[in-house]
Amino acid sequence: MDDVYKFDEEYRDSIATVDAQGKRIWVFPKKPKGRFHTQRVVVAIILLAILFGLPFIKVDGDPIMLIDVFERKFIILGVHLWPQDFHIVALSMISLVVFVVLFTVIYGRVWCGWACPQTIFMEMVFRKIEYWIEGDATKQRKLNQAPWTGDKLVKKGVKHLVFIAISLLISHTFLSYIIGVDKLWEIVSRPPTENLLGFIALMVFTGIFYLVFAFLREQICIAVCPYGRLQGVFLGNNSIAVMYDWLRGEPRGRMKKGTLQEGNGHCIDCKMCVYVCPTGIDIRNGTQLECVNCTACIDACDEVMDKIEKPRGLIKYASYAGIKEGNHKLFTSRVYAYTAVLTLLVAVVAVMLFTRTDVEAVILKVPGQVYQEQPNDRISNLYNIQFINKTNKELPLKLKVVDIPNAEVKRVGGEP
């Protein structure tokens, strides 16, 4: 940061969820609330509705989204893609990689905090259920430390049963994107012995989801997710992230008799930003790989600022360079330029998807055959023609030769 305040550098040598002996430190984040949290709840509801509802939406009898790797059949927003469309898939993947890099360079980990399935399910589904059954952070911590009584057994048992049920729902939903909701219903409505392999796969994925959301939790973002580990490469001084305004907040100091002490900054060291963090970090130490930009610390700090009658924004969306230089303008010309590039990439991929032809033809001259002279000064050639129908319905086809007067096409052999 700056030389204005000397930070404790210990956090750079270890992560907040592991102690000096290498043992897991369980995180009990305080229940978040505030304007950003409310907005994230709305976004989460919309995204969850799309995730669970999309498999039931059909276009011409086929699901609007299907990733059938077994039959090499893919449907993206109603557009059928086959192995012959691999070039579109390849270009789309390249565009996606460029999009991810540029998006992260500018907007940081906005994806992680607002749209990542791991964050949405963990913070907006499983964590909410935990708050509902076990209470806020303090009650959860006491319950974990308490001996096994009937009350603890009931609360823990109910919570994990609900977790397993939701994990089962998630695994079925993801399978519906692979085989379609109709085939999924056939599997579910029949005894497991009739499709033992599919049943085992469902149970395995259910177990994985349960393990992730009940036990691994924030460790997925901290140590497992490759995108999270790449933040040190992608992020720069101008990247937008959840930042602590150290120029305004330092030096920290407790309030005395309800007032800030002369010479102290606006940070009263209440540690509310630490208590609500789902990865257990102190955002005041600067940008860290563990931060998923969930904005919980922003809401917590804003609430404290309101109470001590200071302006909001001690913790906010900003860039390191913006805070250091005193420029708090979030959307700069650079941001607009990169956003334009991102929009162009999305447009290119969309045009590629929706302008592809429904029929592809492969025309090859029969090997070893030469042209033949026919009566009336006519010449014939023999070709193999293969048509690939990329839709799910029959299409009328007509062969004709253009730009050659009186030319005609005759079918030789094959099925009528």
Secondary structure, DSSP 8 states (H G I E B T S, - for coil): --TTS---GGGGGS-TTB-TTS-B---------SHHHHHHHHHHHHHHHHHHHGGG-EETTEESEEEETTTTEEEETTEEE-GGGHHHHHHHHHHHHHHHHHHHHHHTTHHHHHT-HHHHHIIIIIHHHHHHHH-SHHHHHHHHHS---HHHHHHHHHHHHHHHHHHHHHHHHHHHHHH-HHHHHHHHTS-GGGGHHHHHHHHHHHHHHHHIIIIITHHIIIII-HHHHTHHHH--TTS-EEEE-HHHH-S----BTTB--TT--S-----HHHHT-TT---GGG---TT-----HHHHHHHHHHHHTT--S-SEEEE-HHHHHHT---SS-HHHHHHHHHHHHHHHHHHHHHHSS-SEEEEEEE-TT---EEETTTEEE--EEEEEEE-SSS---------SSTT------SS--
